């Protein structure tokens, strides 16, 4: 598969890009406003650092991927996790390391619980396992920014329908019915080793998210980064790359911090 290819899964065209390497590939699962292009040069740097295939795609409705058949609902992360094996099958991938950021990290966790045999390991940047007030407050603030600045125009550089992407994401997270969303009950089913990464200045979540995952998963490593916000791969790329290389190079024993 060449970089900039298009993949059809269950009749939906997905924007996909790949960077060649060897071994079990690393699949990139983007954040709530993310896409292939919003990863910038990080997938390429990850492929060079690890020597592994790296594949990124834009979820349905994101980037240049086709829109979903119906609007997102509060179970959208479960739906994306359930569709991940079909994406992997279309890519010819049996087993992979999942690198998830924010919503993508939550989707990776759910996928690892649903289909543990397909997941070699997890790299989880700023994951959510429940809804925190900090997250709600920050999304409410960025909604105002979207209404009063050129944020929509800037997002339009990465998405075919940036307004739809923003509304779908913000509407769900700010819906009072979503306040009870919680995936902690699935964590006991996750057997893959996990590297947990979070910035100490993350405006969308606290270290409590990592604490809850760390208590539930049998094999974890952890990286808490100073001078780092919600996107460690952008704020502290060298530290993130070094941690991933070390994590993938060695087995992770039980209860390693």
C-alpha positions in Angstrom: 0.0 0.0 0.0 1.4 3.4 -0.9 1.2 6.6 1.2 -2.0 8.5 0.5 -4.1 5.4 -0.5 -7.8 5.0 0.0 -9.3 2.0 1.7 -12.9 0.8 1.4 -14.4 -0.9 4.5 -18.0 -2.0 4.6 -18.7 0.3 1.7 -17.1 3.4 3.3 -14.1 5.0 1.8 -11.4 5.8 4.3 -8.4 8.1 3.9 -5.3 6.1 4.8 -1.5 6.6 4.8 1.4 4.2 5.6 5.1 4.3 6.3 7.0 1.1 5.6 8.9 -1.0 8.1 8.8 -4.6 9.4 7.2 -6.7 12.1 3.8 -6.2 13.7 2.7 -2.8 12.5 1.7 0.2 14.6 -1.8 1.5 13.8 -2.6 5.2 14.7 -6.0 6.0 16.1 -6.5 9.8 16.1 -8.2 12.2 18.5 -11.7 13.6 18.5 -10.8 16.4 16.0 -8.0 14.4 14.3 -7.2 13.0 10.9 -4.3 11.6 8.9 -2.9 15.0 8.2 -3.2 16.2 11.8 -0.6 13.7 12.9 1.8 15.8 10.8 5.2 14.1 10.6 4.9 12.0 13.7 4.0 8.7 12.0 7.0 9.0 9.7 9.2 9.7 12.7 7.7 6.8 14.5 8.3 4.4 11.6 12.0 5.5 11.4 12.5 5.2 15.2 10.9 1.8 15.6 11.6 0.2 12.2 8.0 -0.9 12.0 5.2 -0.4 9.5 3.0 2.6 10.7 -0.5 3.0 9.3 -2.8 6.0 10.0 -6.4 6.5 8.7 -9.1 9.1 9.2 -12.2 7.6 10.8 -15.6 7.9 9.0 -16.4 11.5 8.5 -13.0 12.8 9.5 -10.2 14.0 7.2 -11.1 13.0 3.6 -12.9 9.8 4.6 -16.5 9.3 3.6 -19.2 10.5 6.1 -20.9 8.0 8.4 -24.4 6.8 7.4 -25.9 8.5 10.5 -24.7 11.1 13.1 -22.4 10.1 15.9 -24.1 8.9 19.1 -22.8 8.4 22.6 -21.6 4.9 21.8 -19.4 6.1 18.9 -16.2 4.9 20.5 -17.5 1.4 21.0 -18.7 1.4 17.4 -15.3 2.4 16.1 -13.6 -0.3 18.3 -16.0 -2.9 16.9 -15.1 -1.8 13.3 -11.4 -2.0 13.9 -11.0 -5.7 13.0 -12.6 -5.0 9.6 -10.1 -2.1 9.0 -7.3 -4.4 9.9 -8.6 -7.2 7.6 -8.9 -4.7 4.7 -5.2 -3.7 5.4 -4.2 -7.4 5.5 -3.1 -7.0 9.2 -3.8 -9.8 11.6 -2.2 -8.3 14.8 -0.9 -4.8 15.6 0.3 -2.4 18.1 -2.3 0.3 18.7 -1.2 3.9 19.2 -4.2 5.9 20.3 -4.5 9.6 21.2 -7.4 10.9 23.4 -10.6 9.5 21.9 -8.4 7.2 19.8 -6.7 5.9 23.0 -10.1 5.1 24.4 -11.1 3.3 21.2 -7.8 1.3 21.4 -8.6 0.2 25.0 -12.1 -0.9 24.0 -10.8 -2.8 20.9 -8.2 -4.5 23.1 -11.0 -5.6 25.5 -13.2 -6.8 22.6 -10.5 -8.6 20.5 -7.4 -9.2 22.6 -6.0 -11.6 20.0 -5.6 -8.7 17.5 -3.7 -6.4 19.8 0.0 -6.9 20.5 0.3 -3.8 22.7 -1.1 -0.4 23.5 0.4 3.1 23.5 -2.2 5.4 25.1 -1.7 9.1 24.9 -4.1 11.1 27.1 -6.7 8.4 27.2 -10.3 8.8 28.6 -11.9 6.1 30.7 -14.6 8.4 32.1 -15.8 11.9 31.6 -14.1 14.5 33.9 -15.3 18.0 34.6 -12.0 19.4 33.2 -12.8 17.8 29.9 -16.3 19.2 29.7 -15.1 22.7 30.7 -12.3 22.7 28.1 -14.6 21.5 25.3 -17.1 24.2 26.2 -14.4 26.8 26.1 -13.1 25.6 22.7 -16.7 25.6 21.3 -16.7 29.4 22.1 -13.3 29.7 20.3 -14.8 27.9 17.3 -17.7 30.3 17.2 -15.6 33.5 17.5 -12.3 32.8 15.7 -10.9 31.2 12.5 -10.6 27.7 14.2 -13.1 26.3 11.7 -11.1 27.5 8.8 -7.9 26.0 10.3 -9.7 22.7 10.8 -10.9 22.9 7.2 -7.3 22.3 6.1 -7.6 18.8 7.6 -11.3 17.8 7.1 -13.7 17.7 4.1 -16.5 18.9 6.4 -14.8 20.6 9.4 -18.0 22.1 10.8 -19.7 18.7 10.9 -16.6 17.1 12.6 -16.5 19.9 15.3 -20.2 19.8 16.0 -20.4 16.0 16.2 -17.5 15.9 18.7 -18.4 18.8 20.9 -22.2 18.0 20.9 -21.6 14.5 22.3 -19.0 15.5 24.9 -21.2 18.4 26.1 -24.4 16.3 26.2 -25.5 15.8 29.8 -26.4 12.2 28.9 -22.8 11.5 28.1 -21.6 12.5 31.6 -22.0 8.8 32.7 -19.9 7.4 29.9 -17.3 5.1 31.5 -15.3 2.1 30.2 -13.6 1.1 33.4 -15.7 -2.1 33.4 -13.9 -3.3 30.2 -10.4 -2.8 31.5 -10.2 -6.2 33.2 -10.5 -7.8 29.8 -7.4 -6.1 28.4 -4.4 -8.4 28.4 -2.0 -6.4 26.2 0.9 -4.5 27.8 0.3 -0.8 27.7 2.4 2.4 27.7 0.5 5.3 29.3 1.5 8.8 28.4 0.1 12.1 29.6 1.1 15.7 29.8 1.1 17.3 33.2 -0.5 20.4 31.6 -3.2 18.5 29.8 -6.3 20.8 29.6 -8.6 17.9 28.7 -7.9 15.4 31.4 -6.1 14.6 34.7 -3.7 11.9 35.8 -6.6 10.2 37.4 -7.4 8.6 34.0 -3.9 7.0 33.9 -4.2 6.0 37.6 -7.4 4.1 36.9 -6.0 2.3 33.9 -2.7 1.5 35.7 -4.7 -0.1 38.6 -6.7 -2.3 36.2 -4.2 -3.5 33.6 -1.7 -6.2 34.5 1.3 -4.8 32.5 1.9 -1.1 32.2 4.7 1.5 31.8 4.0 5.1 32.4 5.3 8.5 31.2 4.1 11.7 32.8 5.5 14.7 31.0 6.2 18.1 32.3 5.7 21.2 30.0 3.3 19.1 28.0 -0.4 19.5 27.1 -3.0 17.2 25.5 -0.8 16.1 22.6 2.5 14.7 23.9 3.6 13.6 20.4 3.5 17.2 19.4 4.7 18.9 22.6 7.4 16.3 23.6 8.0 14.2 20.5 11.5 13.0 21.4 10.5 11.8 24.8 7.5 10.0 23.4 9.5 8.3 20.6 12.2 7.2 23.1 9.6 5.8 25.4 7.8 3.9 22.6 11.1 2.4 21.2 12.0 1.2 24.7 8.5 -0.1 25.3 8.4 -2.1 22.1 11.9 -3.5 22.5 11.4 -5.2 25.9 8.6 -7.3 27.4 6.7 -5.4 30.1 6.5 -7.4 33.4 3.6 -7.1 35.7 3.1 -3.8 37.6 6.0 -1.9 36.1 5.6 1.8 36.5 
